[in-house]
Amino acid sequence: MNTTPVYVLLVDDEDALVGILATQLTEQFGYVTRVLHDGREAIELLESGENPPSLVITDYDMPEVNGIELLQWITDRKMQVPVIVLTGAGTEHVATESLRLGAYDFLRKEHLDLQRLGVTIQSVLERRRLRAMEEVEKDRAVEAVRNQEATDQVHAILTGIQPALLDGLASLHSGLDLLRQRTSKLPVSEQGSCDELIQRLHKEVETLEGTMKMLLELYAFVSSHHSHLQQIQELLRSVHSSKRS
């Protein structure tokens, strides 16, 4: 099965260290890596939307835009890419600030080794996957509430207009019956065409009644969350059939 390779963006101004890390991550874990040497370059890349990385590993201490500023920029724009911050000795406050701003983890450079980094990356990617699943479920829950609210509103509208529609259709039938009585006094030569027209109008009103009934039944299936496909298809076929007749 083909899977998208993990793409790690490394941001660090120490050429030797970041070059070694990039090579080892590619050779031992099969990750796609890209190296940038300043937070500003990383911002420009992320802002472009070009091939977004699976993960960003950034050093804290860089000349133009440091790791905390890069993390702040990512957090402010609600980007979903997880970030690991590398810190040096004596920068415990940086680790605390990194986590506060949403970093998934931080590592001390003096304790850094490939296996530890590999385990951290796998852990961060798994946490990101689980967080993404939670976000999807949360969105589904919100959507379900909105759908229920919309369903309730439609129910209220239908409840309000259904009696008026039924009364209107009944009035049409009564009016057509009255018209037929009045046309009975017309000459025989004219009665035939009038009766034919009245009969056709009666049929159109009956079609409207049937269609409205089927639409209400369809709504009942949807609103009760028992959307049986076969029953809905039968209703749709009935609607099409009534149109042809």
Helices and strands as residue ranges (DSSP letters): E 7-11, H 15-29, E 32-36, H 39-48, E 55-59, H 67-76, E 83-87, H 92-100, E 105-108, G 109-111, H 114-183, H 188-223, H 229-244
